[in-house]
Amino acid sequence: MALDLLETRFWATAKQPNDTDCSNTEGICPLTCEAMDLACYLIDSNAFIIISKEKSHVGRFFGEVDGSVMARLIKMGMFKRVSLYDYQAMCKMGGHSASSARPLLSPFYGLAAALKWFLTNFLLFLLEFNICGLWHSDRFAEAKPGFKASAQKKKGDILQPCDTEYPSFVYEPSIKETNSLIKCGRCQKMFVTQAVPDSNLLMLVVQADCDCSRQYPAITMEPKEVKYIL
């Protein structure tokens, strides 16, 4: 209910009468968020979208929707990037994840790795060579491809404990309002950002008819594995 009330107030504030007469208005004519060439967002202090004209944008990080505007807001100091760490994460195990110096720690490391590989494949062979399948060859022929697929899937999903770093973005409350112009090839994108009084929200109006995705890729919050130098 609180979100519905907030959304109603947002659109009531953002909307201007469609029959606005700008003949006697100096400067730029008042605009409305219902215009096709404008995108309006209500974002929180961590740049997550609370309200948008596109329902699919709600709940997403704004940098994923419009990397050009988010990059400019960071550059202007309205949002600051903060690194957070997860020391109990799980990462996919890959051959490149191991340290190249690890085999030098023990002369028996290569032998142990080869033995482990042999035992693993030998056990898989025994599981595939089901004794019951000798008596039911048709069932064995049907089950074998399925087992191979599941075994390969399990091999690809092996995880190991790791530390990860992921970005977070925090609003700088000393900046109440800002606007800028982004040049994107043959077009220019204008945007205006204004803090909503007595809240941690910001209203963001962006020119939607200028695509800057080629020059400015999306800014994501994907975690990265922390590599330690031993």
Backbone torsions as a table, in degrees:
resi	resn	phi	psi	omega
1	MET	NA	-40.8	-179.9
2	ALA	-63.3	-39.2	179.4
3	LEU	-67.7	-38.8	178.1
4	ASP	-63.5	-41.4	179.0
5	LEU	-65.5	-40.4	178.7
6	LEU	-64.0	-41.2	179.7
7	GLU	-65.6	-39.3	178.8
8	THR	-63.1	-43.8	179.2
9	ARG	-66.1	-37.0	-179.3
10	PHE	-61.5	-50.8	-178.4
11	TRP	-69.4	-30.5	176.9
12	ALA	-67.2	-36.2	178.4
13	THR	-74.7	-38.9	-174.9
14	ALA	-78.1	-20.5	-172.9
15	LYS	-87.2	138.3	173.1
16	GLN	-116.3	154.7	178.6
17	PRO	-59.5	139.7	-179.0
18	ASN	-67.8	-22.3	-178.1
19	ASP	-99.3	28.5	-178.9
20	THR	-61.8	129.3	178.6
21	ASP	-95.9	113.2	-177.2
22	CYS	-101.8	13.6	-176.1
23	SER	-65.9	-31.8	-178.8
24	ASN	-105.0	16.1	-177.3
25	THR	-98.3	130.9	176.5
26	GLU	-87.1	141.2	179.9
27	GLY	83.3	-147.6	-175.4
28	ILE	-82.4	136.2	178.3
29	CYS	-68.1	140.2	176.7
30	PRO	-55.7	138.0	-177.0
31	LEU	-111.5	168.9	177.9
32	THR	-126.4	147.3	179.4
33	CYS	-70.4	-9.8	176.9
34	GLU	-79.7	-8.3	178.5
35	ALA	-65.9	142.6	-176.7
36	MET	-68.4	-27.1	-176.4
37	ASP	-92.8	12.9	177.4
38	LEU	-125.3	140.9	173.3
39	ALA	-117.5	125.8	-177.6
40	CYS	-114.7	136.0	-179.2
41	TYR	-133.8	149.2	166.7
42	LEU	-117.2	114.2	-175.1
43	ILE	-117.9	157.4	179.2
44	ASP	-94.0	-172.6	-174.2
45	SER	-72.4	-6.9	174.7
46	ASN	-110.9	14.6	175.5
47	ALA	67.6	30.8	171.9
48	PHE	-97.0	138.7	-173.7
49	ILE	-77.7	124.6	177.9
50	ILE	-95.3	-44.5	179.7
51	ILE	-135.6	139.1	179.1
52	SER	-152.7	157.8	174.6
53	LYS	-66.2	-31.1	176.6
54	GLU	-94.2	115.1	-177.4
55	LYS	-61.3	-29.1	-178.7
56	SER	-70.3	-15.6	179.5
57	HIS	-82.9	-19.9	-175.2
58	VAL	-64.2	130.7	179.7
59	GLY	91.3	-10.6	-178.5
60	ARG	-90.6	158.4	174.5
61	PHE	-72.6	133.5	-173.3
62	PHE	-62.4	-32.4	179.5
63	GLY	-61.5	-25.8	176.6
64	GLU	-75.7	-27.8	-179.2
65	VAL	-83.7	-43.3	-178.2
66	ASP	-142.4	93.8	-178.7
67	GLY	-69.6	-28.5	-177.2
68	SER	-67.9	-47.3	-179.6
69	VAL	-68.8	-40.4	179.7
70	MET	-63.7	-40.9	178.3
71	ALA	-62.6	-37.7	179.1
72	ARG	-70.6	-38.3	177.6
73	LEU	-63.4	-37.0	176.9
74	ILE	-68.1	-43.0	-179.6
75	LYS	-64.4	-35.2	-179.4
76	MET	-79.9	-7.6	177.7
77	GLY	88.0	6.1	179.4
78	MET	-73.2	-29.6	173.0
79	PHE	-126.0	140.0	178.1
80	LYS	-113.4	139.6	178.9
81	ARG	-86.9	128.9	179.4
82	VAL	-126.1	131.1	180.0
83	SER	-88.9	129.9	175.8
84	LEU	-114.2	152.6	-175.3
85	TYR	-126.2	141.2	175.7
86	ASP	-118.2	111.3	-176.7
87	TYR	-94.1	8.5	178.0
88	GLN	-129.5	32.8	-178.9
89	ALA	-83.5	168.4	175.9
90	MET	-125.0	127.5	-179.0
91	CYS	-118.2	153.1	175.7
92	LYS	-67.0	136.0	-179.5
93	MET	-80.0	127.5	177.8
94	GLY	-132.0	159.5	-179.3
95	GLY	-64.4	-28.4	-177.6
96	HIS	-82.7	-9.9	-175.8
97	SER	-75.6	-21.5	-179.8
98	ALA	-77.8	149.4	-179.6
99	SER	-71.1	139.2	-179.9
100	SER	-68.8	-18.2	-179.6
101	ALA	-87.6	-6.8	-175.7
102	ARG	-60.4	-43.7	-179.9
103	PRO	-61.3	-21.4	-178.9
104	LEU	-78.9	-12.5	-177.5
105	LEU	-70.7	-26.3	-178.3
106	SER	-148.5	135.5	179.2
107	PRO	-70.8	-13.9	-178.7
108	PHE	-96.7	4.2	-177.1
109	TYR	-64.4	-43.0	179.8
110	GLY	-63.8	-41.2	178.8
111	LEU	-65.2	-41.1	179.4
112	ALA	-65.6	-39.3	179.1
113	ALA	-65.8	-40.7	178.9
114	ALA	-65.6	-39.7	179.5
115	LEU	-66.3	-40.3	178.3
116	LYS	-63.0	-42.0	178.5
117	TRP	-63.0	-41.8	-178.8
118	PHE	-65.5	-44.7	-178.8
119	LEU	-66.1	-38.4	179.3
120	THR	-62.9	-47.8	-179.8
121	ASN	-69.4	-30.5	178.1
122	PHE	-68.1	-39.9	177.6
123	LEU	-66.7	-39.6	176.3
124	LEU	-62.4	-37.3	178.3
125	PHE	-64.8	-41.0	179.5
126	LEU	-66.0	-37.8	178.7
127	LEU	-67.4	-38.4	178.1
128	GLU	-68.6	-37.8	-178.2
129	PHE	-85.1	67.5	-177.6
130	ASN	-68.4	128.4	-178.3
131	ILE	-63.5	-34.9	178.7
132	CYS	-66.2	-25.3	179.9
133	GLY	-67.2	-21.7	176.5
134	LEU	-64.4	-29.5	-179.4
135	TRP	-92.4	-20.6	178.8
136	HIS	-129.3	77.6	-173.4
137	SER	-65.6	-34.7	-179.7
138	ASP	-65.6	-45.3	179.8
139	ARG	-65.8	-36.2	179.1
140	PHE	-65.6	-38.7	-179.6
141	ALA	-67.0	-33.1	179.5
142	GLU	-78.1	-33.7	-176.5
143	ALA	-79.0	-27.6	-174.6
144	LYS	-62.9	-48.6	178.5
145	PRO	-61.4	-36.8	178.9
146	GLY	-65.1	-37.8	179.0
147	PHE	-66.8	-39.9	178.9
148	LYS	-60.8	-42.5	-179.4
149	ALA	-64.6	-42.9	-179.3
150	SER	-68.5	-35.4	179.0
151	ALA	-66.3	-41.8	178.0
152	GLN	-65.8	-36.0	179.3
153	LYS	-65.8	-42.3	179.0
154	LYS	-65.6	-37.0	178.4
155	LYS	-62.8	-39.8	-177.4
156	GLY	-74.6	-17.8	-176.4
157	ASP	-101.8	17.3	179.8
158	ILE	-69.2	126.7	-179.8
159	LEU	-116.7	157.0	177.5
160	GLN	-140.1	150.1	178.7
161	PRO	-61.9	142.5	-179.4
162	CYS	-157.6	169.6	173.2
163	ASP	-105.7	136.4	-179.4
164	THR	-126.2	153.7	176.1
165	GLU	-120.9	132.8	177.4
166	TYR	-139.4	147.3	-175.7
167	PRO	-82.0	151.4	171.5
168	SER	-135.5	149.9	-175.4
169	PHE	-124.2	130.8	-174.3
170	VAL	-122.3	133.9	179.7
171	TYR	-71.6	137.8	175.7
172	GLU	-92.2	105.4	-171.5
173	PRO	-68.0	-13.1	179.5
174	SER	-71.1	-19.1	178.2
175	ILE	-98.4	107.1	-175.5
176	LYS	-88.0	-28.5	-175.4
177	GLU	-154.3	143.4	177.5
178	THR	-157.1	159.5	175.3
179	ASN	-151.6	158.0	-177.7
180	SER	-161.2	169.8	179.1
181	LEU	-127.0	125.9	-178.1
182	ILE	-109.6	125.1	178.0
183	LYS	-89.0	124.4	-177.8
184	CYS	-130.1	80.8	178.7
185	GLY	67.7	-113.5	-176.6
186	ARG	-89.4	-2.2	-179.4
187	CYS	-131.6	169.1	178.5
188	GLN	-129.7	134.8	-178.7
189	LYS	-108.7	123.0	177.3
190	MET	-105.2	143.3	175.8
191	PHE	-144.4	155.7	178.7
192	VAL	-133.5	133.6	178.6
193	THR	-124.8	134.8	-179.2
194	GLN	-142.8	134.2	178.6
195	ALA	-71.8	140.3	176.2
196	VAL	-84.2	123.4	-176.8
197	PRO	-57.5	143.3	175.5
198	ASP	58.3	38.0	177.7
199	SER	-156.7	175.5	175.1
200	ASN	-104.4	26.2	-175.4
201	LEU	-109.3	156.3	176.5
202	LEU	-131.4	141.0	174.0
203	MET	-97.2	129.3	-175.2
204	LEU	-127.0	120.0	178.5
205	VAL	-114.2	124.0	-173.0
206	VAL	-125.6	140.9	173.7
207	GLN	-71.0	118.1	-169.1
208	ALA	-93.7	-9.9	-175.5
209	ASP	-92.6	13.7	177.0
210	CYS	-124.1	113.4	-177.2
211	ASP	-91.9	119.2	-178.8
212	CYS	-112.5	15.2	-173.8
213	SER	-65.7	-26.4	179.0
214	ARG	-72.6	-38.9	-179.4
215	GLN	-84.4	-29.6	-177.0
216	TYR	-127.7	102.2	178.8
217	PRO	-69.6	164.7	179.4
218	ALA	-64.5	145.7	175.8
219	ILE	-99.9	117.7	-175.8
220	THR	-109.3	170.4	177.3
221	MET	-114.2	31.7	-179.6
222	GLU	-66.8	132.7	178.8
223	PRO	-73.5	152.3	176.8
224	LYS	-124.3	139.4	179.3
225	GLU	-69.0	136.0	178.9
226	VAL	-84.5	122.0	178.9
227	LYS	-98.2	121.5	179.3
228	TYR	-98.3	138.4	177.6
229	ILE	-91.8	114.1	-178.2
230	LEU	-86.4	NA	NA
